[in-house]
Amino acid sequence: MCVKVFNRYFLLIGYLLLLIIPVLSLAVIDEETARMYFTQALEKTYAGDFKSAYEFALKSMSGRVYVEELPHFWYLRGRLAIINGLVDKALEDFKNFTVLVRNDDINNLMEKVGYFRRLNLAPSQSFALGYIDSIKGNVRGIEYFQTPTSLSVYGDNLVLLDQKNKRLVFFKNNKMTKIKKVSKNVKQVFYNKDGNLYLLGEKSLYDENEQEVLGGLQVPYIAGSDRSGSIYIVDFDRVIKFNPNKKESVEFKLPQRTFCLDAELTVNRLYILDALRQKIEIFRIDTMEKVDEMNLPEKVWSFEVTPYGDIIYLGKDKIVANGNEYPIKDVDFIEYSYPTLFAIKWKGNAVEQYFFKDDKPIFVNVQLVSFDENNAYAYISVEDLFGDELHYIRYALAIYEHDVYVPTDIYAERRDIRSMRVEKCTGELISYRLQGVKIVGDCPILTRFTGSVARAEELLDKKILWVARWTYLKPVPPGIIKLSAKVSFKEQFYYDTMFYTQKLILNSIAKSNNK
């Protein structure tokens, strides 16, 4: 047994020497110079100059490297190779490195490449349900809301409609921030894709200040908002697509009059719960052609849809998804912002928050790390496979340094969208997703899976990033600090790894002071 262990150990050392000797033979830079190039590669990466970043990553491995930091150098060089379109080369290098040296961060990056190459969009076989928190309408004898009838989230903001008392109750990360009275008879509240709040009345749509933006409605229900910010309203025998920025609307006729109890929107489908027929009818959102329907085995008042088209509905003391049942009692209706489920309970006057997660991966990407005199800031995108950001998931996000949990303040922030135009389909999805860009132009698959739209003029200018802020250790150690952002749901977790250095902190502070 010992002989085998020693043989494996010497084989490992020999393999690493084969990897390092060609680099050492050049003898052009020492370990500290390698760290300097590594830092420059990080700075260019965080600035979005990925070509220059890759060149610096290559330079960083043109000489001696501290052995304990070698996996970080290989990881960053491979990540930047993937971003620059050299996906197969990066995978081959990773496989060579991990034959005898296991590295979870490299394996995680290789898995990301794999699931974007496979793009498994099949119906989910199972869901994980877990309780997170609750919002109470009565706290220490003070009533904040009563029998809420509508709920919407954007970033880390949540708004509840207390229709009976004509008021809106606002929360940030489940902490109440304000109560606002409304004069109109509001039946639904809704944040669209650009974060603006809309109020749906009996016959009109209003902005947050109760100014009418669309009138002439009959029995309207908001289904959702597409990537350009247009709002889809199901209204008796028609669907109205309303662009709030241009104040323009387009109507589509439904096949028959529909008494809509609930409606939902995904990237390419509209789902309508018809109360009279007790079925969910499914339409394409571009043509409003009916493509499918789902008969319901029981009386249903409320349903939701995952980004991948899995229908979730509220049954008798249960949530049903793809034929699987998940017990949950005394719920009057549900709202869902993937993968967070809100169970509204009038008895007890509470909104309970759960994660309800399917078997699809979540894409986590550390896009920027910056510093001031006291704090570090990591800007993290958390998206589904289609490239649409996830809202109200602060509860699931955590930061680690060298795999050790770091207490952080996490909040949502609207940041500028970076886009890229293509004339044809070229490159791999993972390359664009790691860049954090949205693709416009003549490649439907790239547009669809980067959270984008075909026409640049229809692309919104902001998106949600999650910001983690913490007080970094002083004095900063001289080496490379590994930083990981992890999103977890019970046994399911998804993460991304990047780095910072002492020199990166000093340069970031100097840059901040010069603004």
Order of alpha helices (4+ residues) and beta strands (2+ residues): alpha-alpha-alpha-alpha-alpha-alpha-beta-beta-beta-beta-beta-beta-beta-beta-beta-beta-beta-beta-beta-beta-beta-beta-beta-beta-beta-beta-beta-beta-beta-beta-beta-beta-beta-beta-beta-beta-beta-beta-alpha-beta-alpha-beta-beta-beta-alpha
